């Protein structure tokens, strides 16, 4: 079902003028994202005709752009990814941990996204693995699935990493499974201190290697003393690491992952209105509690587009990563050992989910839709096979 208002509508209406006004200041990746969203599920990408196996109802389905920043393309991608991850789940509690960069450091990340976002992943994961391996805490090798988000609810620049972590891990000698306490994984204050130290040490090393770029009001930070003065306050403040109580079972873990792994800066569902005054959308003000947390904001259209494009990731950058027991090189063997230590059976081939059917059911009877015709880009499909049918509608 198409949303009443979509990001694509805004880009189609205001995108050309925005590109002209900002010519030379938009990256090639940002321009590609705008173009992909504008053409997603339109005749310009081609498509196919589907027909119901039961009642014969037919509809036109245009191809998706499959860009990871497109709000319309993430549902199918998330379902496919989750089907692959379902067999990785262990019968233990899972914790949700969030590592957030302070505002002064996030400002540096603004013009150094690939380097600083990568450093955020590495410092956060190393912090978790190091503290978990410490015998004074858990004393085990743990597994981590980490997802990068770069936005706040108002589409501002707010880089942070969400982690899903099993409540326990394998002992260093591989002899047993060590479970965490039921509602406690690792001390967040200790995590925050280690994260701060690791991140700042490596950020300074990047600066000394001349790998960081600074522009505009930050241009003076190219000088070493100015850079160290800029970081001095954040060395003394507490870096926020947030840990939630464990999820209520594997199904809750999957439900959470489906909401977070393939999320974009703002979904079409949050859009309310688009007119000459700008773009109006819903957001959460986390400084408020209860019903007051849900707020409405209107941004001038160019500002809305600017904020959306802030969150276009560098080309080739991986925003979902796995560490420890779940790292690609060791995942299969580590999960097999974990199941053996937990005395649970490995999923059989029959339990392995197949390719999810992402095609919506028939809008008339709920039956399965099959492809009866494929047409190329910038083409339209031929007329319906039976022009006398009365129960056929187009769904462009």
C-alpha positions, 0 to 999 in steps of 0.5 A: 500500500502506497503511503499518502506522502513519500520522501520520493514525492518531496524529492521529485517536486523539490529535488531539481531546484535543490540540486541546482542551488547546491551544485558542486556541494553534493557528493556523487553518492548523495546525487545517486540516492536522490535519483534512486528514490525519485525513480523507485517503483516507477516506469523508469525502472521497468517492472512486471505484471502480476496475476492472482493464481486464484481469482485472476486479479492483476496489477502492475508492479514497478521495480524497486531501486534497492538503494539502502537509503530508500524508505520503500526498499528496506522492508523486503531487505529486512525480511531477507536479512532476518530470515538469514539471522533467525538460525543464529539465535541462541536460547538465552536472553539478549541485551540491547546496548547503545554507544553514543558519541558526544556532540563535540566528537559528532561534529568531527564525524560530520566531515569524516564519516567513513573514518569516524563511523568506522572508529565508532564501530571498532571502539565500541565492539572492542570495549564490549569484547574486552570488558566481557572477557575480563574475569572480574565481569563476565570472563567470556567470549561474547557475540555482537551484532552492531548497527550504525544509526546516524540520526536523531528523531528530528533527522539531526546528526547523531551517530550511535551504534545499537548492539544486540548481545547474547546474555553470556558467552563461551569460556576462554578455554571453550569448556563451558557456557558462562551466563550473565546475570538475568537482568545485567550484562556488563557495568555501563560506567566501566564500558563508558570509560573504556569506550572514551579512552579507546575512541579518543586515543585513536581519534588523536592518532588519525589527526596526527596521521593527517587523515582528518579533514576540517572545513568552515568553523572547524578549519582551525582544528587542523592545528594540533593544539587547537584539536586537543583543546577541542577534545579536552572537555569530552575527556572529562565528561561521562560518555553515555552507554545505555543498556536495556534489560534483556528481550523477552525471547528470540521472537522479541529479538527478531522484532527489534532487529526488523525495526532497527537493522534496515531503518533509514533517517525518516520513514514515509509513515512519519510524514504528515504534510508537504506544501509551500510552508515546508515538510511537516513530520512527527518526531520524538522529543526524548527530553519529554515524558509520556504523551508530550514526547510525540511532537510535530515539526515543520522544516523548510523543504531545502532544510528537510532535504539537507537533513535527509542527505546528512545520513547518506553513508559513504559508498561501500560502508557497512552499517551492520557488522558482527563481532566476537562469536558472530564474526563471519570468520568464526560464526559457524564454529562458534555457534555450533560450540555454543549450542553444544555447551548449552545442550540444544540441538542445531537447527536442521536443514528443514528449519532453515528458512527459505527465501521469504515471499516479499510479493504482497498477496492478492488485494481481492482474495488474498491469493498468491500473485505470480508474474505473467509479464516483464517489461523493461525500463521506460516501458509500459506493460501491454494491456490485460490478457482479457480486456472484458474482465471487470475485476482488474485494476491497476496499482502503479 
